[in-house]
Amino acid sequence: MEAGGQWFSAEDLAKVGARGVLGIPGTARGCRDKAQREKWPAKQVQGKGGKGGVLTLYQPPAQVLAAIDAIGDLPPPSSAREKPVPASHRVEQPLAGYVAIPLYNGVRAAAGDGALVEHETPDDALVFKEQWVRMELGARPQDLYLIRVAGDSMEPTLRSGDVILVDRRATRPDREGVYILRMNDMLLVKRLQALPGGVVRVISDNAAFAPFDIKAAEFGGAELAIIGRVVWTGRRM
């Protein structure tokens, strides 16, 4: 990362992605591909880690910097703070005592084989009573976001198209529950169960899908991370 927080190497971005920033891949290659595909500004500087001592730095768009800032990993540049939020991405403030939780319609957590994170800009918001969020869910509004389920492996608990409320603070499988997993550049929604010997069982509630085990020590890396626990779901009848 260069001074000012505006330019990042692919490795820097991957570390942020592994922490659960939506839309940022958890691998350097994935970040590099995303930056090139979306035509982020890039420049080459002398530095360690690059070929022949030359390192490529990328400048993410303002909404990506804002997402990084929200999780507290890296500060956005002053230009990102001063740039007004586009009207299409603006979340209207609710009445006193209520909180607006951002909804990312472009992000799908797959109840199946995995779904790519398409983008990290909130498309909409749902409003909840703040006291209910804090007392009933035991969560802080600023730690929550909403995404949708894709696939049928978590039926009947979750169905394709369901909206799920995710608490980004829960990044370890300390208790059994439904979590969002990042595996490489894919998102999965699965039930996690801690077993003796430092093993975590990954379970699909649909019996047609077999469970599998992962060593707990493998979580938190660039290719495998828990990016939140599902604390609420809503669906159309």
C-alpha positions as CSV (number, residue, x, y, z in Angstrom):
1,M,0.0,0.0,0.0
2,E,1.3,3.4,-0.9
3,A,1.1,6.4,1.3
4,G,-2.3,8.1,1.3
5,G,-4.1,4.7,1.0
6,Q,-4.9,5.2,-2.7
7,W,-2.7,2.6,-4.3
8,F,-2.6,-1.1,-3.4
9,S,-0.7,-4.1,-4.6
10,A,-2.7,-7.2,-5.4
11,E,-1.3,-8.9,-2.3
12,D,-2.6,-6.0,-0.1
13,L,-6.0,-6.3,-1.6
14,A,-6.1,-10.1,-1.1
15,K,-5.4,-9.6,2.6
16,V,-8.4,-7.3,2.8
17,G,-10.5,-9.7,0.8
18,A,-9.6,-12.5,3.2
19,R,-11.0,-10.4,6.0
20,G,-14.4,-10.4,4.4
21,V,-14.7,-7.1,2.4
22,L,-17.4,-7.9,-0.1
23,G,-16.4,-7.9,-3.8
24,I,-12.6,-8.2,-3.0
25,P,-11.2,-11.6,-4.0
26,G,-9.2,-13.5,-1.3
27,T,-6.3,-14.2,-3.6
28,A,-3.7,-11.9,-5.3
29,R,-4.5,-13.4,-8.7
30,G,-8.2,-12.8,-8.2
31,C,-7.6,-9.2,-7.2
32,R,-5.2,-8.7,-10.2
33,D,-7.8,-10.1,-12.6
34,K,-10.6,-8.0,-11.1
35,A,-8.5,-4.8,-11.3
36,Q,-7.6,-5.5,-14.9
37,R,-11.1,-6.6,-15.9
38,E,-12.7,-3.4,-14.4
39,K,-9.8,-1.2,-15.7
40,W,-8.7,0.2,-12.4
41,P,-5.9,2.8,-12.7
42,A,-2.5,1.1,-12.4
43,K,1.1,2.1,-12.2
44,Q,4.4,0.3,-11.7
45,V,6.9,1.2,-9.0
46,Q,10.1,-0.3,-7.6
47,G,9.3,-2.6,-4.7
48,K,9.6,-6.1,-3.3
49,G,7.3,-8.8,-4.5
50,G,7.2,-7.8,-8.1
51,K,9.0,-9.3,-11.1
52,G,12.4,-7.9,-11.4
53,G,11.8,-5.6,-8.5
54,V,8.9,-3.8,-10.2
55,L,5.6,-3.9,-8.4
56,T,2.2,-3.0,-9.9
57,L,-0.1,-0.9,-7.8
58,Y,-3.9,-0.5,-8.4
59,Q,-6.2,2.3,-7.4
60,P,-9.7,0.9,-6.5
61,P,-12.8,2.9,-7.2
62,A,-14.3,5.0,-4.3
63,Q,-17.0,2.4,-3.4
64,V,-14.4,-0.3,-2.9
65,L,-12.3,2.0,-0.7
66,A,-15.4,2.8,1.3
67,A,-16.0,-0.9,1.8
68,I,-12.4,-1.4,3.0
69,D,-12.8,1.6,5.4
70,A,-16.1,0.1,6.8
71,I,-14.3,-3.0,8.0
72,G,-11.4,-1.0,9.4
73,D,-8.5,-2.6,7.6
74,L,-7.3,0.3,5.5
75,P,-8.2,4.0,5.4
76,P,-9.7,5.4,2.2
77,P,-8.0,8.3,0.6
78,S,-9.3,11.8,1.4
79,S,-10.6,12.1,-2.2
80,A,-12.9,9.1,-1.5
81,R,-14.2,10.7,1.7
82,E,-15.0,13.9,-0.1
83,K,-16.5,12.4,-3.2
84,P,-20.3,12.4,-2.9
85,V,-22.1,9.1,-3.0
86,P,-24.1,8.6,-6.3
87,A,-27.8,9.0,-5.8
88,S,-28.4,5.4,-7.0
89,H,-26.2,4.1,-4.2
90,R,-27.4,6.4,-1.4
91,V,-29.2,4.8,1.5
92,E,-32.0,7.0,2.9
93,Q,-31.8,7.5,6.7
94,P,-34.8,6.0,8.6
95,L,-36.7,7.6,11.4
96,A,-35.1,7.9,14.9
97,G,-34.8,4.5,16.6
98,Y,-34.5,2.6,13.3
99,V,-31.4,1.6,11.2
100,A,-31.0,1.0,7.5
101,I,-29.0,-2.2,6.7
102,P,-27.4,-2.2,3.2
103,L,-28.6,-4.9,0.8
104,Y,-26.2,-6.2,-1.8
105,N,-28.4,-7.7,-4.5
106,G,-25.3,-8.3,-6.7
107,V,-23.8,-10.6,-4.1
108,R,-25.1,-14.2,-3.9
109,A,-24.1,-16.7,-1.2
110,A,-24.5,-20.1,-2.8
111,A,-26.4,-22.9,-1.1
112,G,-24.8,-25.2,-3.7
113,D,-21.5,-25.2,-5.5
114,G,-20.5,-21.6,-5.0
115,A,-21.4,-18.1,-6.4
116,L,-19.1,-15.4,-7.4
117,V,-19.2,-12.0,-5.7
118,E,-20.4,-9.8,-8.6
119,H,-19.9,-6.3,-7.0
120,E,-19.7,-4.7,-3.6
121,T,-22.0,-1.6,-4.0
122,P,-25.3,-1.8,-2.0
123,D,-28.3,-1.7,-4.2
124,D,-30.9,-1.1,-1.6
125,A,-31.5,-1.2,2.2
126,L,-33.9,-2.8,4.6
127,V,-35.0,-0.9,7.8
128,F,-34.9,-2.6,11.2
129,K,-35.7,-1.3,14.7
130,E,-32.4,-0.6,16.3
131,Q,-33.4,-2.0,19.7
132,W,-34.4,-5.3,18.1
133,V,-31.1,-5.6,16.3
134,R,-29.1,-5.0,19.5
135,M,-31.3,-6.9,22.0
136,E,-32.7,-9.8,19.9
137,L,-29.8,-10.4,17.6
138,G,-27.0,-9.2,19.9
139,A,-25.5,-7.4,17.0
140,R,-24.3,-3.9,16.1
141,P,-26.1,-2.3,13.1
142,Q,-22.7,-1.2,11.6
143,D,-21.6,-4.8,11.5
144,L,-24.5,-6.1,9.5
145,Y,-25.2,-6.5,5.8
146,L,-27.9,-8.3,3.7
147,I,-27.3,-10.6,0.7
148,R,-29.3,-13.2,-1.1
149,V,-29.1,-17.0,-1.2
150,A,-28.6,-18.9,-4.5
151,G,-29.2,-22.7,-4.7
152,D,-31.0,-25.4,-2.8
153,S,-28.4,-27.1,-0.6
154,M,-29.6,-25.3,2.6
155,E,-33.3,-26.2,2.1
156,P,-35.6,-26.2,4.0
157,T,-33.7,-23.7,6.3
158,L,-32.8,-21.3,3.4
159,R,-34.3,-21.2,-0.1
160,S,-32.9,-19.7,-3.3
161,G,-33.8,-16.0,-3.3
162,D,-34.0,-15.6,0.5
163,V,-32.5,-12.5,2.0
164,I,-30.1,-13.2,4.8
165,L,-28.7,-10.8,7.4
166,V,-25.0,-11.4,8.1
167,D,-23.0,-10.3,11.1
168,R,-19.5,-9.7,9.8
169,R,-17.9,-9.9,13.3
170,A,-18.4,-13.7,13.5
171,T,-15.3,-15.0,11.7
172,R,-14.6,-18.1,13.7
173,P,-16.9,-21.2,14.1
174,D,-17.1,-20.8,17.9
175,R,-20.6,-22.1,18.0
176,E,-22.8,-24.1,15.6
177,G,-24.7,-22.0,13.2
178,V,-25.1,-20.9,9.6
179,Y,-22.1,-19.0,8.2
180,I,-20.9,-17.4,5.0
181,L,-17.7,-19.0,3.7
182,R,-15.3,-17.6,1.2
183,M,-13.6,-20.4,-0.7
184,N,-11.2,-18.8,-3.2
185,D,-13.4,-16.3,-5.0
186,M,-16.7,-18.0,-4.2
187,L,-19.2,-17.5,-1.4
188,L,-21.0,-20.4,0.3
189,V,-23.7,-20.4,2.9
190,K,-23.3,-23.5,5.1
191,R,-24.0,-24.8,8.6
192,L,-20.7,-25.2,10.6
193,Q,-20.3,-27.6,13.5
194,A,-17.1,-27.7,15.6
195,L,-15.8,-31.3,16.2
196,P,-13.1,-32.6,18.5
197,G,-9.6,-32.4,17.3
198,G,-9.8,-29.0,15.7
199,V,-12.1,-30.1,12.9
200,V,-15.1,-28.1,11.5
201,R,-17.9,-30.0,9.8
202,V,-19.5,-28.2,6.8
203,I,-23.1,-29.2,6.6
204,S,-25.8,-28.6,4.0
205,D,-29.3,-28.8,5.6
206,N,-30.5,-30.5,2.4
207,A,-29.8,-34.2,3.0
208,A,-29.0,-34.7,-0.7
209,F,-25.7,-32.9,-0.2
210,A,-23.0,-34.7,1.8
211,P,-21.1,-32.9,4.6
212,F,-17.4,-32.5,4.5
213,D,-14.7,-31.6,7.1
214,I,-12.1,-28.8,7.2
215,K,-9.3,-28.3,9.7
216,A,-10.1,-25.2,11.9
217,A,-6.6,-24.0,11.4
218,E,-7.2,-23.6,7.6
219,F,-9.7,-20.8,8.2
220,G,-8.5,-17.2,8.0
221,G,-6.2,-17.6,5.0
222,A,-6.4,-16.1,1.5
223,E,-8.3,-19.1,0.1
224,L,-10.6,-20.0,2.9
225,A,-12.3,-17.6,5.4
226,I,-15.5,-17.2,7.4
227,I,-16.9,-13.7,6.6
228,G,-19.9,-13.7,8.8
229,R,-22.7,-15.6,10.5
230,V,-26.3,-15.6,9.4
231,V,-28.5,-14.1,12.1
232,W,-31.8,-13.6,10.3
233,T,-33.6,-14.5,7.1
234,G,-36.6,-13.2,5.2
235,R,-38.5,-14.5,2.2
236,R,-41.5,-14.0,0.1
237,M,-44.4,-16.3,0.9
